Amino acid sequence: MKVRPGTLIPWEQRVKEYEKILGDKEIVKKEWESLEVLANRFIWFCLTDL
Amino acid sequence: MSNEMEKLYNERLERYTTANKNGKPDRVPLRIFAAEFVAKHAGYTAQEVTHDYKKAFIATRKCAKDFNWDSTNINMIYIWTGLIDNIGIRWYKIPGIDLDPNIGFQYKEPKEEDSAYMKADEYDLFIDSPTEFLANVWLPRTSKFMVPVGEPNTYRNNIAWLKGGIGMMQYLADSREAISLLKSERGVVQSVAGILKAPFDILSDKLRGFRMISADLHRRPDKVLAATEAVTPYLIQNALASADPNKLLPVGLWLHRGTMFSDKVYEKFFWPTLKEAIIQLWKNGIQTLWYGEGDWSRWYKYTAELPEGSIIYHVDKEDIFEAYKHLGNKFCISGGIPNDILAFGTPDDVRDYCKKVINGVAKDGGYIMDASAIIQSDAKIDNIKAMTEATLEYGVY
């Protein structure tokens, strides 16, 4: 299972891609993950709801 | 919301949720699932309510008020073909485009391997990472506009993804608003929140198609089984993500293909992962509305394995009195009013049948009035009225 349920590009992967985060990492993480939920919902919405 | 409407809503919510839990409310709730019938009653074409979901919302609210329903689904037509057309989804015939504007949408079953949305040699790719497979292979293949990973990108691909994502967000936001209006203007309770699908149905409906999955059960059974197991955690997550945060409303489970295969296929390929999904939802405090399309009576012994109260068992083609005998001690029963009576019978026929069902199934509570299958445009308006009248007359405890 490469991409676990509820995610598309997990934060653990994304966080390695930043050269640095000068401010609060948790804010960056929170916003990344909130859009992960919606985008993931779209993929599965197409499968289960359309 | 006015005090009067709030009081009405709370009464209905209590009635509905008590019955869902197999309890005895003040009377049998009317939880009616109506699709193209709402268009007929409101004076819309099938094209209008299917392609313009706001008209479906208006028509549903009108029906809920006119027929005094306690609960309904804000859009039981269920798909928005405007979004289907913008993404370029291939598997529907759309009223007003492919079909006469007065005919409901139709699903096009893949006929051959060439038209299957997942190929026979792609099981491992799907099993390895279902979400990636859906995004990279399956969705581009189902769309007229999207292109798979590895092929040259196109403007139409980018726009289809953009419109798809924005369209879903628009639809979900407008649905929430319409559900809120259903509550504040009509005092009517939304029936379900969120969706679960049986893992085997996902493979059969949207990935391989009926013919191809039938062959796969013989040619590559291990792959089929592994695929149902691989997709299950994703379907559970998707159901939980779309479920009622207050845990009052059940998740909808529309079951399709389980009745079309042998006992052995059901036991090995259909039931174990479906059972697991329902139990996981129940452990999270979420009930499942088991809406088995067709006759699911062959599987009572399995369905009875589910935890008490974990499902509401909806009856379509089977004998509702048998369903009650086998499952009524554990689960609320709903439906069972034959659609052919609603379409071809008289109001007296409908009243008599509703009375018979209430007397036979609802005497201790735990029954919800509804048609056997989702009500289409063939139902007579006077017969839908009769269903309400009979429930109000005979369904009071």
HADDOCK unambig.tbl for C-alpha pairs under 7 A between the chains (distance, minus, plus):
assign (segid A and resid 1 and name CA) (segid B and resid 128 and name CA) 5.23 0.50 0.50
assign (segid A and resid 1 and name CA) (segid B and resid 129 and name CA) 5.00 0.50 0.50
assign (segid A and resid 2 and name CA) (segid B and resid 128 and name CA) 6.66 0.50 0.50
assign (segid A and resid 2 and name CA) (segid B and resid 129 and name CA) 5.25 0.50 0.50
assign (segid A and resid 3 and name CA) (segid B and resid 129 and name CA) 5.93 0.50 0.50
assign (segid A and resid 3 and name CA) (segid B and resid 131 and name CA) 6.66 0.50 0.50
assign (segid A and resid 5 and name CA) (segid B and resid 233 and name CA) 6.55 0.50 0.50
assign (segid A and resid 5 and name CA) (segid B and resid 234 and name CA) 4.89 0.50 0.50
assign (segid A and resid 5 and name CA) (segid B and resid 237 and name CA) 6.21 0.50 0.50
assign (segid A and resid 6 and name CA) (segid B and resid 237 and name CA) 6.35 0.50 0.50
assign (segid A and resid 42 and name CA) (segid B and resid 165 and name CA) 6.19 0.50 0.50
assign (segid A and resid 42 and name CA) (segid B and resid 168 and name CA) 6.90 0.50 0.50
assign (segid A and resid 43 and name CA) (segid B and resid 134 and name CA) 6.96 0.50 0.50
assign (segid A and resid 43 and name CA) (segid B and resid 135 and name CA) 6.53 0.50 0.50
assign (segid A and resid 44 and name CA) (segid B and resid 238 and name CA) 6.96 0.50 0.50
assign (segid A and resid 48 and name CA) (segid B and resid 197 and name CA) 6.82 0.50 0.50
assign (segid A and resid 50 and name CA) (segid B and resid 79 and name CA) 5.78 0.50 0.50
